[in-house]
Amino acid sequence: MDEKVFRKILLGYDGSEDSEKAADLAISLAQKYEAAVVVCHAFGHMPPTTKPSEVRRLINPVVERLTKLGITAHVAMPDALPAQGILDSAEEHQVDLIVMGVRGRGTFANLLLGSTAERVLRYAKVPVLVAR
């Protein structure tokens, strides 16, 4: 079977430990399927004084890692709450898979499944892989 299962993967990334694990999974899958990766960090939940350049600094290490491995990397920084930003970016970039951490940097880190992951799982139109 020559068909690529995943041509484009969206990585929901916020710098948390679980999103780092998700990054590892996304990279592994991107290498296996020769897929591009869209690194997405929605910043609508951040203070209004947060600049896009600050968000870009957060995701740059992942983008650089992808590029060094020869993986095509795109960046999505929607001004939306995390779940909606991930869902909108997945649709906009026409991804085949969403990879994200089970919990992000939110204040409810002890929940079994973070509210962002739960919402993305519920409403995504493509498969979602949740890392923990």
N, CA, C and O atoms as CSV, one atom per row, in Angstrom:
chain,resi,resn,atom,element,x,y,z
A,1,MET,N,N,0.840,-1.171,0.000
A,1,MET,CA,C,0.000,0.000,0.000
A,1,MET,C,C,0.894,1.247,0.000
A,1,MET,O,O,1.609,1.495,0.971
A,2,ASP,N,N,0.857,2.012,-1.063
A,2,ASP,CA,C,1.670,3.211,-1.209
A,2,ASP,C,C,1.006,4.464,-0.661
A,2,ASP,O,O,1.669,5.469,-0.407
A,3,GLU,N,N,-0.277,4.398,-0.486
A,3,GLU,CA,C,-1.043,5.567,-0.085
A,3,GLU,C,C,-0.575,6.104,1.270
A,3,GLU,O,O,-0.404,5.348,2.226
A,4,LYS,N,N,-0.374,7.415,1.332
A,4,LYS,CA,C,-0.007,8.040,2.601
A,4,LYS,C,C,-1.249,8.151,3.474
A,4,LYS,O,O,-2.259,8.719,3.059
A,5,VAL,N,N,-1.170,7.617,4.660
A,5,VAL,CA,C,-2.300,7.671,5.578
A,5,VAL,C,C,-2.475,9.097,6.102
A,5,VAL,O,O,-3.591,9.614,6.160
A,6,PHE,N,N,-1.373,9.720,6.478
A,6,PHE,CA,C,-1.405,11.080,7.004
A,6,PHE,C,C,-0.486,11.957,6.158
A,6,PHE,O,O,0.720,11.720,6.093
A,7,ARG,N,N,-1.056,12.962,5.517
A,7,ARG,CA,C,-0.259,13.892,4.719
A,7,ARG,C,C,0.072,15.152,5.516
A,7,ARG,O,O,1.106,15.786,5.306
A,8,LYS,N,N,-0.829,15.499,6.432
A,8,LYS,CA,C,-0.631,16.708,7.234
A,8,LYS,C,C,-1.181,16.456,8.635
A,8,LYS,O,O,-2.317,16.016,8.809
A,9,ILE,N,N,-0.344,16.748,9.626
A,9,ILE,CA,C,-0.672,16.508,11.029
A,9,ILE,C,C,-0.681,17.844,11.762
A,9,ILE,O,O,0.226,18.658,11.588
A,10,LEU,N,N,-1.699,18.068,12.577
A,10,LEU,CA,C,-1.720,19.265,13.417
A,10,LEU,C,C,-1.255,18.881,14.813
A,10,LEU,O,O,-1.792,17.958,15.425
A,11,LEU,N,N,-0.260,19.589,15.308
A,11,LEU,CA,C,0.244,19.400,16.663
A,11,LEU,C,C,-0.253,20.547,17.528
A,11,LEU,O,O,0.127,21.698,17.314
A,12,GLY,N,N,-1.101,20.241,18.505
A,12,GLY,CA,C,-1.527,21.240,19.481
A,12,GLY,C,C,-0.426,21.366,20.519
A,12,GLY,O,O,-0.128,20.406,21.229
A,13,TYR,N,N,0.181,22.543,20.614
A,13,TYR,CA,C,1.379,22.695,21.441
A,13,TYR,C,C,1.282,23.911,22.351
A,13,TYR,O,O,0.972,25.014,21.899
A,14,ASP,N,N,1.552,23.699,23.652
A,14,ASP,CA,C,1.554,24.823,24.592
A,14,ASP,C,C,2.776,24.823,25.503
A,14,ASP,O,O,2.841,25.604,26.452
A,15,GLY,N,N,3.738,23.959,25.223
A,15,GLY,CA,C,4.950,23.904,26.025
A,15,GLY,C,C,4.840,23.036,27.264
A,15,GLY,O,O,5.827,22.880,27.983
A,16,SER,N,N,3.681,22.469,27.537
A,16,SER,CA,C,3.504,21.600,28.706
A,16,SER,C,C,4.207,20.260,28.473
A,16,SER,O,O,4.587,19.925,27.351
A,17,GLU,N,N,4.365,19.517,29.546
A,17,GLU,CA,C,5.004,18.201,29.450
A,17,GLU,C,C,4.234,17.286,28.491
A,17,GLU,O,O,4.839,16.586,27.679
A,18,ASP,N,N,2.909,17.293,28.586
A,18,ASP,CA,C,2.110,16.446,27.696
A,18,ASP,C,C,2.206,16.899,26.243
A,18,ASP,O,O,2.177,16.066,25.338
A,19,SER,N,N,2.320,18.209,26.005
A,19,SER,CA,C,2.447,18.656,24.614
A,19,SER,C,C,3.826,18.309,24.061
A,19,SER,O,O,3.974,18.137,22.851
A,20,GLU,N,N,4.834,18.204,24.919
A,20,GLU,CA,C,6.157,17.736,24.476
A,20,GLU,C,C,6.065,16.273,24.036
A,20,GLU,O,O,6.658,15.882,23.030
A,21,LYS,N,N,5.326,15.481,24.790
A,21,LYS,CA,C,5.117,14.080,24.403
A,21,LYS,C,C,4.348,14.006,23.091
A,21,LYS,O,O,4.639,13.163,22.242
A,22,ALA,N,N,3.370,14.886,22.926
A,22,ALA,CA,C,2.612,14.939,21.675
A,22,ALA,C,C,3.528,15.316,20.516
A,22,ALA,O,O,3.392,14.784,19.414
A,23,ALA,N,N,4.458,16.230,20.762
A,23,ALA,CA,C,5.412,16.628,19.718
A,23,ALA,C,C,6.246,15.431,19.281
A,23,ALA,O,O,6.469,15.233,18.086
A,24,ASP,N,N,6.708,14.631,20.241
A,24,ASP,CA,C,7.478,13.428,19.901
A,24,ASP,C,C,6.659,12.486,19.022
A,24,ASP,O,O,7.169,11.939,18.044
A,25,LEU,N,N,5.388,12.298,19.376
A,25,LEU,CA,C,4.515,11.430,18.577
A,25,LEU,C,C,4.286,11.994,17.179
A,25,LEU,O,O,4.346,11.262,16.192
A,26,ALA,N,N,4.027,13.284,17.100
A,26,ALA,CA,C,3.787,13.921,15.802
A,26,ALA,C,C,5.018,13.799,14.909
A,26,ALA,O,O,4.895,13.539,13.712
A,27,ILE,N,N,6.191,13.985,15.482
A,27,ILE,CA,C,7.433,13.868,14.711
A,27,ILE,C,C,7.613,12.447,14.207
A,27,ILE,O,O,7.950,12.236,13.042
A,28,SER,N,N,7.391,11.480,15.072
A,28,SER,CA,C,7.515,10.075,14.679
A,28,SER,C,C,6.567,9.732,13.530
A,28,SER,O,O,6.962,9.076,12.566
A,29,LEU,N,N,5.331,10.173,13.639
A,29,LEU,CA,C,4.345,9.907,12.584
A,29,LEU,C,C,4.685,10.663,11.302
A,29,LEU,O,O,4.532,10.128,10.204
A,30,ALA,N,N,5.141,11.892,11.438
A,30,ALA,CA,C,5.507,12.687,10.261
A,30,ALA,C,C,6.658,12.031,9.508
A,30,ALA,O,O,6.667,12.017,8.277
A,31,GLN,N,N,7.622,11.492,10.235
A,31,GLN,CA,C,8.733,10.801,9.585
A,31,GLN,C,C,8.253,9.527,8.900
A,31,GLN,O,O,8.652,9.237,7.772
A,32,LYS,N,N,7.410,8.777,9.569
A,32,LYS,CA,C,6.922,7.517,9.006
A,32,LYS,C,C,6.101,7.738,7.744
A,32,LYS,O,O,6.241,6.991,6.776
A,33,TYR,N,N,5.243,8.759,7.742
A,33,TYR,CA,C,4.327,8.977,6.621
A,33,TYR,C,C,4.739,10.132,5.711
A,33,TYR,O,O,4.001,10.509,4.800
A,34,GLU,N,N,5.932,10.694,5.965
A,34,GLU,CA,C,6.413,11.836,5.178
A,34,GLU,C,C,5.372,12.951,5.160
A,34,GLU,O,O,5.066,13.527,4.116
A,35,ALA,N,N,4.847,13.232,6.325
A,35,ALA,CA,C,3.773,14.224,6.474
A,35,ALA,C,C,4.336,15.570,6.912
A,35,ALA,O,O,5.394,15.643,7.539
A,36,ALA,N,N,3.625,16.614,6.577
A,36,ALA,CA,C,3.923,17.952,7.088
A,36,ALA,C,C,3.261,18.086,8.458
A,36,ALA,O,O,2.307,17.373,8.771
A,37,VAL,N,N,3.778,19.004,9.264
A,37,VAL,CA,C,3.215,19.233,10.595
A,37,VAL,C,C,2.852,20.710,10.749
A,37,VAL,O,O,3.655,21.597,10.460
A,38,VAL,N,N,1.634,20.949,11.206
A,38,VAL,CA,C,1.176,22.296,11.544
A,38,VAL,C,C,1.267,22.417,13.063
A,38,VAL,O,O,0.538,21.738,13.786
A,39,VAL,N,N,2.157,23.274,13.544
A,39,VAL,CA,C,2.298,23.497,14.983
A,39,VAL,C,C,1.319,24.607,15.363
A,39,VAL,O,O,1.425,25.738,14.889
A,40,CYS,N,N,0.368,24.260,16.226
A,40,CYS,CA,C,-0.713,25.191,16.565
A,40,CYS,C,C,-0.670,25.566,18.045
A,40,CYS,O,O,-0.639,24.704,18.924
A,41,HIS,N,N,-0.668,26.864,18.292
A,41,HIS,CA,C,-0.815,27.362,19.659
A,41,HIS,C,C,-1.828,28.497,19.624
A,41,HIS,O,O,-1.551,29.580,19.109
A,42,ALA,N,N,-2.998,28.234,20.175
A,42,ALA,CA,C,-4.043,29.259,20.236
A,42,ALA,C,C,-3.779,30.131,21.452
A,42,ALA,O,O,-3.540,29.620,22.546
A,43,PHE,N,N,-3.819,31.434,21.267
A,43,PHE,CA,C,-3.482,32.299,22.396
A,43,PHE,C,C,-4.610,33.221,22.826
A,43,PHE,O,O,-4.359,34.251,23.453
A,44,GLY,N,N,-5.840,32.874,22.502
A,44,GLY,CA,C,-6.981,33.679,22.922
A,44,GLY,C,C,-7.209,33.679,24.416
A,44,GLY,O,O,-7.890,34.563,24.937
A,45,HIS,N,N,-6.649,32.698,25.122
A,45,HIS,CA,C,-6.811,32.609,26.577
A,45,HIS,C,C,-5.751,33.402,27.331
A,45,HIS,O,O,-5.796,33.491,28.558
A,46,MET,N,N,-4.808,33.972,26.608
A,46,MET,CA,C,-3.715,34.704,27.245
A,46,MET,C,C,-4.112,36.164,27.467
A,46,MET,O,O,-5.063,36.654,26.858
A,47,PRO,N,N,-3.385,36.850,28.336
A,47,PRO,CA,C,-3.686,38.267,28.562
A,47,PRO,C,C,-3.628,39.053,27.247
A,47,PRO,O,O,-2.839,38.722,26.362
A,48,PRO,N,N,-4.454,40.082,27.122
A,48,PRO,CA,C,-4.497,40.857,25.878
A,48,PRO,C,C,-3.161,41.504,25.519
A,48,PRO,O,O,-2.941,41.875,24.366
A,49,THR,N,N,-2.278,41.638,26.493
A,49,THR,CA,C,-0.974,42.248,26.219
A,49,THR,C,C,0.013,41.271,25.588
A,49,THR,O,O,1.095,41.675,25.162
A,50,THR,N,N,-0.352,39.988,25.524
A,50,THR,CA,C,0.530,38.985,24.929
A,50,THR,C,C,0.680,39.257,23.440
A,50,THR,O,O,-0.304,39.438,22.722
A,51,LYS,N,N,1.914,39.281,22.997
A,51,LYS,CA,C,2.202,39.561,21.591
A,51,LYS,C,C,2.407,38.250,20.841
A,51,LYS,O,O,2.886,37.273,21.416
A,52,PRO,N,N,2.048,38.224,19.562
A,52,PRO,CA,C,2.302,37.023,18.757
A,52,PRO,C,C,3.772,36.597,18.780
A,52,PRO,O,O,4.068,35.406,18.692
A,53,SER,N,N,4.687,37.549,18.897
A,53,SER,CA,C,6.113,37.199,18.934
A,53,SER,C,C,6.448,36.372,20.175
A,53,SER,O,O,7.341,35.525,20.134
A,54,GLU,N,N,5.732,36.615,21.284
A,54,GLU,CA,C,5.950,35.825,22.498
A,54,GLU,C,C,5.470,34.390,22.295
A,54,GLU,O,O,6.121,33.440,22.731
A,55,VAL,N,N,4.336,34.245,21.634
A,55,VAL,CA,C,3.809,32.910,21.333
A,55,VAL,C,C,4.763,32.206,20.380
A,55,VAL,O,O,5.051,31.021,20.545
A,56,ARG,N,N,5.246,32.929,19.393
A,56,ARG,CA,C,6.167,32.347,18.410
A,56,ARG,C,C,7.426,31.823,19.105
A,56,ARG,O,O,7.943,30.768,18.736
A,57,ARG,N,N,7.922,32.555,20.112
A,57,ARG,CA,C,9.105,32.093,20.854
A,57,ARG,C,C,8.836,30.760,21.549
A,57,ARG,O,O,9.732,29.924,21.671
A,58,LEU,N,N,7.605,30.569,22.000
A,58,LEU,CA,C,7.236,29.322,22.666
A,58,LEU,C,C,7.282,28.139,21.700
A,58,LEU,O,O,7.728,27.052,22.067
A,59,ILE,N,N,6.826,28.346,20.480
A,59,ILE,CA,C,6.735,27.222,19.539
A,59,ILE,C,C,7.953,27.086,18.626
A,59,ILE,O,O,8.105,26.067,17.952
A,60,ASN,N,N,8.824,28.100,18.595
A,60,ASN,CA,C,9.999,28.032,17.722
A,60,ASN,C,C,10.862,26.788,17.915
A,60,ASN,O,O,11.290,26.202,16.920
A,61,PRO,N,N,11.140,26.355,19.151
A,61,PRO,CA,C,11.977,25.158,19.299
A,61,PRO,C,C,11.392,23.921,18.602
A,61,PRO,O,O,12.137,23.119,18.039
A,62,VAL,N,N,10.079,23.765,18.638
A,62,VAL,CA,C,9.447,22.619,17.974
A,62,VAL,C,C,9.546,22.771,16.459
A,62,VAL,O,O,9.841,21.809,15.751
A,63,VAL,N,N,9.301,23.978,15.970
A,63,VAL,CA,C,9.392,24.230,14.530
A,63,VAL,C,C,10.817,23.971,14.047
A,63,VAL,O,O,11.012,23.353,13.000
A,64,GLU,N,N,11.807,24.433,14.793
A,64,GLU,CA,C,13.211,24.213,14.428
A,64,GLU,C,C,13.550,22.726,14.444
A,64,GLU,O,O,14.260,22.237,13.565
A,65,ARG,N,N,13.052,22.021,15.427
A,65,ARG,CA,C,13.290,20.569,15.515
A,65,ARG,C,C,12.727,19.854,14.290
A,65,ARG,O,O,13.389,18.991,13.714
A,66,LEU,N,N,11.512,20.211,13.894
A,66,LEU,CA,C,10.894,19.615,12.705
A,66,LEU,C,C,11.724,19.905,11.461
A,66,LEU,O,O,12.003,19.010,10.663
A,67,THR,N,N,12.111,21.160,11.308
A,67,THR,CA,C,12.865,21.584,10.134
A,67,THR,C,C,14.204,20.853,10.047
A,67,THR,O,O,14.600,20.410,8.969
A,68,LYS,N,N,14.899,20.724,11.172
A,68,LYS,CA,C,16.188,20.018,11.189
A,68,LYS,C,C,16.042,18.559,10.783
A,68,LYS,O,O,16.974,17.961,10.246
A,69,LEU,N,N,14.875,17.991,11.041
A,69,LEU,CA,C,14.623,16.596,10.674
A,69,LEU,C,C,14.098,16.466,9.243
A,69,LEU,O,O,13.796,15.363,8.788
A,70,GLY,N,N,13.992,17.582,8.545
A,70,GLY,CA,C,13.523,17.550,7.162
A,70,GLY,C,C,12.012,17.468,7.026
A,70,GLY,O,O,11.498,17.123,5.962
A,71,ILE,N,N,11.303,17.781,8.094
A,71,ILE,CA,C,9.838,17.745,8.084
A,71,ILE,C,C,9.322,19.151,7.774
A,71,ILE,O,O,9.742,20.124,8.400
A,72,THR,N,N,8.424,19.248,6.820
A,72,THR,CA,C,7.820,20.538,6.501
A,72,THR,C,C,6.968,20.992,7.678
A,72,THR,O,O,6.082,20.270,8.135
A,73,ALA,N,N,7.248,22.198,8.161
A,73,ALA,CA,C,6.532,22.721,9.328
A,73,ALA,C,C,5.789,23.997,8.965
A,73,ALA,O,O,6.319,24.872,8.280
A,74,HIS,N,N,4.562,24.085,9.433
A,74,HIS,CA,C,3.745,25.285,9.292
A,74,HIS,C,C,3.366,25.737,10.698
A,74,HIS,O,O,3.384,24.938,11.635
A,75,VAL,N,N,3.027,26.995,10.845
A,75,VAL,CA,C,2.654,27.533,12.151
A,75,VAL,C,C,1.242,28.100,12.085
A,75,VAL,O,O,0.883,28.798,11.136
A,76,ALA,N,N,0.448,27.790,13.103
A,76,ALA,CA,C,-0.891,28.368,13.249
A,76,ALA,C,C,-0.978,28.959,14.651
A,76,ALA,O,O,-0.763,28.262,15.643
A,77,MET,N,N,-1.294,30.245,14.725
A,77,MET,CA,C,-1.426,30.915,16.019
A,77,MET,C,C,-2.759,31.657,16.063
A,77,MET,O,O,-2.792,32.887,16.052
A,78,PRO,N,N,-3.856,30.904,16.112
A,78,PRO,CA,C,-5.162,31.564,16.114
A,78,PRO,C,C,-5.429,32.318,17.416
A,78,PRO,O,O,-5.038,31.882,18.499
A,79,ASP,N,N,-6.094,33.443,17.283
A,79,ASP,CA,C,-6.511,34.221,18.449
A,79,ASP,C,C,-7.869,33.678,18.886
A,79,ASP,O,O,-8.915,34.274,18.629
A,80,ALA,N,N,-7.817,32.536,19.550
A,80,ALA,CA,C,-9.032,31.826,19.965
A,80,ALA,C,C,-8.702,31.021,21.209
A,80,ALA,O,O,-7.534,30.823,21.541
A,81,LEU,N,N,-9.732,30.563,21.890
A,81,LEU,CA,C,-9.499,29.643,23.002
A,81,LEU,C,C,-8.876,28.371,22.440
A,81,LEU,O,O,-9.117,28.043,21.278
A,82,PRO,N,N,-8.079,27.642,23.229
A,82,PRO,CA,C,-7.311,26.524,22.698
A,82,PRO,C,C,-8.098,25.499,21.878
A,82,PRO,O,O,-7.702,25.184,20.756
A,83,ALA,N,N,-9.185,24.981,22.402
A,83,ALA,CA,C,-9.925,23.943,21.667
A,83,ALA,C,C,-10.440,24.478,20.340
A,83,ALA,O,O,-10.286,23.828,19.306
A,84,GLN,N,N,-11.048,25.652,20.362
A,84,GLN,CA,C,-11.589,26.217,19.126
A,84,GLN,C,C,-10.473,26.549,18.142
A,84,GLN,O,O,-10.629,26.360,16.936
A,85,GLY,N,N,-9.359,27.040,18.650
A,85,GLY,CA,C,-8.220,27.345,17.784
A,85,GLY,C,C,-7.677,26.108,17.098
A,85,GLY,O,O,-7.333,26.149,15.916
A,86,ILE,N,N,-7.596,25.006,17.833
A,86,ILE,CA,C,-7.126,23.747,17.258
A,86,ILE,C,C,-8.112,23.249,16.210
A,86,ILE,O,O,-7.715,22.860,15.112
A,87,LEU,N,N,-9.383,23.262,16.546
A,87,LEU,CA,C,-10.409,22.788,15.605
A,87,LEU,C,C,-10.441,23.640,14.338
A,87,LEU,O,O,-10.501,23.104,13.231
A,88,ASP,N,N,-10.401,24.960,14.494
A,88,ASP,CA,C,-10.417,25.850,13.329
A,88,ASP,C,C,-9.166,25.672,12.474
A,88,ASP,O,O,-9.249,25.635,11.247
A,89,SER,N,N,-8.012,25.561,13.121
A,89,SER,CA,C,-6.759,25.390,12.380
A,89,SER,C,C,-6.724,24.053,11.655
A,89,SER,O,O,-6.213,23.963,10.539
A,90,ALA,N,N,-7.264,23.015,12.283
A,90,ALA,CA,C,-7.312,21.701,11.636
A,90,ALA,C,C,-8.117,21.772,10.348
A,90,ALA,O,O,-7.734,21.197,9.329
A,91,GLU,N,N,-9.224,22.477,10.406
A,91,GLU,CA,C,-10.060,22.616,9.210
A,91,GLU,C,C,-9.385,23.509,8.170
A,91,GLU,O,O,-9.359,23.178,6.984
A,92,GLU,N,N,-8.845,24.627,8.612
A,92,GLU,CA,C,-8.204,25.576,7.694
A,92,GLU,C,C,-7.025,24.944,6.949
A,92,GLU,O,O,-6.841,25.177,5.754
A,93,HIS,N,N,-6.237,24.148,7.660
A,93,HIS,CA,C,-5.048,23.534,7.064
A,93,HIS,C,C,-5.329,22.153,6.469
A,93,HIS,O,O,-4.423,21.504,5.946
A,94,GLN,N,N,-6.566,21.713,6.550
A,94,GLN,CA,C,-6.993,20.428,5.993
A,94,GLN,C,C,-6.085,19.280,6.448
A,94,GLN,O,O,-5.525,18.544,5.635
A,95,VAL,N,N,-5.959,19.153,7.762
A,95,VAL,CA,C,-5.104,18.107,8.315
A,95,VAL,C,C,-5.829,16.766,8.336
A,95,VAL,O,O,-7.056,16.699,8.276
A,96,ASP,N,N,-5.039,15.709,8.421
A,96,ASP,CA,C,-5.569,14.347,8.458
A,96,ASP,C,C,-5.588,13.778,9.872
A,96,ASP,O,O,-6.228,12.758,10.126
A,97,LEU,N,N,-4.884,14.440,10.793
A,97,LEU,CA,C,-4.752,13.947,12.162
A,97,LEU,C,C,-4.418,15.118,13.073
A,97,LEU,O,O,-3.677,16.025,12.694
A,98,ILE,N,N,-4.973,15.085,14.280
A,98,ILE,CA,C,-4.619,16.047,15.328
A,98,ILE,C,C,-3.895,15.272,16.426
A,98,ILE,O,O,-4.375,14.232,16.878
A,99,VAL,N,N,-2.738,15.782,16.851
A,99,VAL,CA,C,-1.984,15.181,17.950
A,99,VAL,C,C,-1.842,16.254,19.027
A,99,VAL,O,O,-1.421,17.376,18.747
A,100,MET,N,N,-2.196,15.899,20.251
A,100,MET,CA,C,-2.130,16.871,21.344
A,100,MET,C,C,-1.930,16.156,22.673
A,100,MET,O,O,-2.129,14.945,22.774
A,101,GLY,N,N,-1.538,16.911,23.688
A,101,GLY,CA,C,-1.380,16.349,25.021
A,101,GLY,C,C,-2.721,16.198,25.715
A,101,GLY,O,O,-3.689,16.886,25.391
A,102,VAL,N,N,-2.761,15.291,26.670
A,102,VAL,CA,C,-4.006,15.056,27.400
A,102,VAL,C,C,-4.346,16.258,28.283
A,102,VAL,O,O,-5.518,16.585,28.473
A,103,ARG,N,N,-3.319,16.907,28.817
A,103,ARG,CA,C,-3.524,18.099,29.637
A,103,ARG,C,C,-2.507,19.148,29.217
A,103,ARG,O,O,-1.375,18.831,28.853
A,104,GLY,N,N,-2.929,20.391,29.273
A,104,GLY,CA,C,-2.022,21.488,28.952
A,104,GLY,C,C,-1.572,22.193,30.211
A,104,GLY,O,O,-1.439,21.588,31.275
A,105,ARG,N,N,-1.346,23.462,30.069
A,105,ARG,CA,C,-0.866,24.271,31.190
A,105,ARG,C,C,-1.995,24.841,32.030
A,105,ARG,O,O,-1.756,25.698,32.880
A,106,GLY,N,N,-3.206,24.388,31.813
A,106,GLY,CA,C,-4.365,24.938,32.527
A,106,GLY,C,C,-4.293,24.712,34.019
A,106,GLY,O,O,-3.423,23.994,34.512
A,107,THR,N,N,-5.211,25.328,34.732
A,107,THR,CA,C,-5.216,25.258,36.194
A,107,THR,C,C,-5.803,23.956,36.725
A,107,THR,O,O,-5.681,23.671,37.916
A,108,PHE,N,N,-6.424,23.177,35.885
A,108,PHE,CA,C,-7.045,21.927,36.329
A,108,PHE,C,C,-6.212,20.728,35.885
A,108,PHE,O,O,-6.744,19.778,35.310
A,109,ALA,N,N,-4.928,20.770,36.146
A,109,ALA,CA,C,-4.005,19.753,35.658
A,109,ALA,C,C,-4.300,18.360,36.198
A,109,ALA,O,O,-3.829,17.375,35.628
A,110,ASN,N,N,-5.056,18.249,37.267
A,110,ASN,CA,C,-5.320,16.935,37.847
A,110,ASN,C,C,-6.498,16.215,37.215
A,110,ASN,O,O,-6.771,15.064,37.559
A,111,LEU,N,N,-7.183,16.849,36.322
A,111,LEU,CA,C,-8.294,16.175,35.664
A,111,LEU,C,C,-7.766,15.012,34.837
A,111,LEU,O,O,-6.652,15.069,34.316
A,112,LEU,N,N,-8.559,13.965,34.717
A,112,LEU,CA,C,-8.163,12.803,33.932
A,112,LEU,C,C,-7.921,13.186,32.482
A,112,LEU,O,O,-6.941,12.757,31.874
A,113,LEU,N,N,-8.808,13.987,31.936
A,113,LEU,CA,C,-8.678,14.449,30.561
A,113,LEU,C,C,-8.937,15.946,30.571
A,113,LEU,O,O,-9.995,16.390,31.017
A,114,GLY,N,N,-7.994,16.716,30.089
A,114,GLY,CA,C,-8.153,18.164,30.088
A,114,GLY,C,C,-9.351,18.609,29.265
A,114,GLY,O,O,-9.775,17.914,28.342
A,115,SER,N,N,-9.889,19.763,29.602
A,115,SER,CA,C,-11.085,20.253,28.916
A,115,SER,C,C,-10.819,20.547,27.443
A,115,SER,O,O,-11.705,20.364,26.609
A,116,THR,N,N,-9.606,21.002,27.110
A,116,THR,CA,C,-9.278,21.257,25.704
A,116,THR,C,C,-9.265,19.948,24.935
A,116,THR,O,O,-9.864,19.850,23.864
A,117,ALA,N,N,-8.587,18.941,25.470
A,117,ALA,CA,C,-8.535,17.640,24.794
A,117,ALA,C,C,-9.933,17.050,24.656
A,117,ALA,O,O,-10.280,16.496,23.612
A,118,GLU,N,N,-10.727,17.169,25.704
A,118,GLU,CA,C,-12.087,16.623,25.661
A,118,GLU,C,C,-12.909,17.285,24.552
A,118,GLU,O,O,-13.609,16.606,23.801
A,119,ARG,N,N,-12.819,18.591,24.457
A,119,ARG,CA,C,-13.596,19.308,23.435
A,119,ARG,C,C,-13.107,18.967,22.024
A,119,ARG,O,O,-13.913,18.775,21.114
A,120,VAL,N,N,-11.796,18.895,21.849
A,120,VAL,CA,C,-11.250,18.549,20.532
A,120,VAL,C,C,-11.681,17.137,20.151
A,120,VAL,O,O,-12.094,16.903,19.015
A,121,LEU,N,N,-11.589,16.203,21.080
A,121,LEU,CA,C,-12.031,14.830,20.804
A,121,LEU,C,C,-13.505,14.787,20.410
A,121,LEU,O,O,-13.893,14.027,19.523
A,122,ARG,N,N,-14.303,15.584,21.056
A,122,ARG,CA,C,-15.746,15.587,20.809
A,122,ARG,C,C,-16.100,16.175,19.443
A,122,ARG,O,O,-17.003,15.671,18.775
A,123,TYR,N,N,-15.406,17.231,19.017
A,123,TYR,CA,C,-15.840,17.971,17.831
A,123,TYR,C,C,-14.937,17.848,16.601
A,123,TYR,O,O,-15.298,18.340,15.532
A,124,ALA,N,N,-13.801,17.218,16.724
A,124,ALA,CA,C,-12.889,17.110,15.577
A,124,ALA,C,C,-13.500,16.267,14.467
A,124,ALA,O,O,-14.208,15.292,14.719
A,125,LYS,N,N,-13.211,16.663,13.240
A,125,LYS,CA,C,-13.705,15.939,12.069
A,125,LYS,C,C,-12.673,14.947,11.547
A,125,LYS,O,O,-12.921,14.237,10.573
A,126,VAL,N,N,-11.514,14.904,12.201
A,126,VAL,CA,C,-10.446,13.974,11.833
A,126,VAL,C,C,-10.028,13.220,13.095
A,126,VAL,O,O,-10.378,13.636,14.199
A,127,PRO,N,N,-9.287,12.123,12.953
A,127,PRO,CA,C,-8.826,11.398,14.138
A,127,PRO,C,C,-7.965,12.280,15.047
A,127,PRO,O,O,-7.264,13.180,14.584
A,128,VAL,N,N,-8.034,12.000,16.348
A,128,VAL,CA,C,-7.258,12.740,17.345
A,128,VAL,C,C,-6.447,11.734,18.151
A,128,VAL,O,O,-6.987,10.753,18.662
A,129,LEU,N,N,-5.145,11.989,18.261
A,129,LEU,CA,C,-4.257,11.164,19.064
A,129,LEU,C,C,-3.859,11.999,20.274
A,129,LEU,O,O,-3.278,13.074,20.130
A,130,VAL,N,N,-4.174,11.499,21.471
A,130,VAL,CA,C,-3.903,12.243,22.701
A,130,VAL,C,C,-2.750,11.576,23.434
A,130,VAL,O,O,-2.794,10.382,23.731
A,131,ALA,N,N,-1.708,12.368,23.725
A,131,ALA,CA,C,-0.510,11.845,24.389
A,131,ALA,C,C,-0.541,12.166,25.871
A,131,ALA,O,O,-1.032,13.214,26.289
A,132,ARG,N,N,0.000,11.228,26.666
A,132,ARG,CA,C,0.154,11.510,28.095
A,132,ARG,C,C,1.430,10.886,28.605
A,132,ARG,O,O,1.746,11.007,29.789
